[in-house]
Amino acid sequence: MRTVSFKIQVTVDLYDKDIAMIVGSTLYKKGKISLGQAAELAGLTKRTFAELLGKCEVPIFNYTLSDLAGDAKNA
């Protein structure tokens, strides 16, 4: 496991939990980590993390239109 430290100016109104959520949701959105790993990074349950993804404008499911069309065709 890697530990990362950030130095953020006092004028930035962010708490540690906010930063963990931002980092977790960004890594999840980019496909670098799973939903469970992102939730763990944020210190949340998978369910709570998934519910909060909407506030970060991150979709829970990363399907393209062609993926959905293919799934619908095969169903």
C-alpha positions as CSV (number, residue, x, y, z in Angstrom):
1,M,0.0,0.0,0.0
2,R,1.2,3.5,-0.8
3,T,0.8,6.5,1.4
4,V,0.4,9.9,-0.2
5,S,0.6,13.3,1.6
6,F,-0.9,16.5,0.3
7,K,-0.1,20.1,1.3
8,I,-3.2,22.2,0.8
9,Q,-3.4,25.9,1.6
10,V,-5.5,26.8,4.6
11,T,-7.7,28.9,2.4
12,V,-9.0,25.7,0.6
13,D,-12.1,24.6,2.5
14,L,-11.6,20.8,2.3
15,Y,-11.6,18.2,5.0
16,D,-9.6,14.9,4.8
17,K,-12.8,13.0,4.0
18,D,-13.6,15.3,1.1
19,I,-10.1,14.8,-0.4
20,A,-10.4,11.0,0.1
21,M,-13.8,11.1,-1.7
22,I,-12.4,13.2,-4.6
23,V,-9.4,11.0,-5.1
24,G,-11.4,7.8,-4.8
25,S,-14.1,8.9,-7.2
26,T,-11.6,10.2,-9.7
27,L,-9.6,6.9,-9.7
28,Y,-12.8,4.9,-9.9
29,K,-14.1,7.1,-12.8
30,K,-10.8,6.5,-14.7
31,G,-11.0,2.8,-14.1
32,K,-7.8,2.6,-12.1
33,I,-9.5,1.1,-9.0
34,S,-12.7,-0.9,-8.3
35,L,-15.8,0.5,-6.5
36,G,-14.8,-1.4,-3.4
37,Q,-11.3,-0.1,-3.5
38,A,-12.5,3.5,-4.0
39,A,-14.9,3.1,-1.1
40,E,-12.2,1.8,1.1
41,L,-9.9,4.7,0.2
42,A,-12.7,7.1,1.1
43,G,-13.4,5.3,4.3
44,L,-16.9,4.4,3.4
45,T,-19.0,1.4,2.7
46,K,-19.5,0.4,-1.0
47,R,-23.2,1.4,-0.7
48,T,-22.5,4.8,0.8
49,F,-19.7,5.5,-1.7
50,A,-21.9,4.5,-4.6
51,E,-24.7,6.8,-3.4
52,L,-22.2,9.7,-3.0
53,L,-20.7,9.3,-6.5
54,G,-23.6,11.3,-7.9
55,K,-22.5,14.3,-6.0
56,C,-19.1,14.0,-7.8
57,E,-20.9,13.5,-11.1
58,V,-19.4,10.1,-11.5
59,P,-21.6,7.3,-13.0
60,I,-21.7,4.1,-11.1
61,F,-21.8,2.1,-14.3
62,N,-19.3,2.9,-17.0
63,Y,-21.1,1.5,-20.1
64,T,-20.8,3.0,-23.5
65,L,-23.9,3.1,-25.8
66,S,-22.4,0.4,-27.9
67,D,-21.9,-1.8,-24.8
68,L,-25.6,-1.3,-23.9
69,A,-26.7,-2.0,-27.4
70,G,-24.7,-5.2,-27.5
71,D,-26.0,-6.3,-24.1
72,A,-29.6,-5.6,-25.2
73,K,-29.1,-7.5,-28.4
74,N,-27.7,-10.5,-26.6
75,A,-30.5,-10.6,-24.0
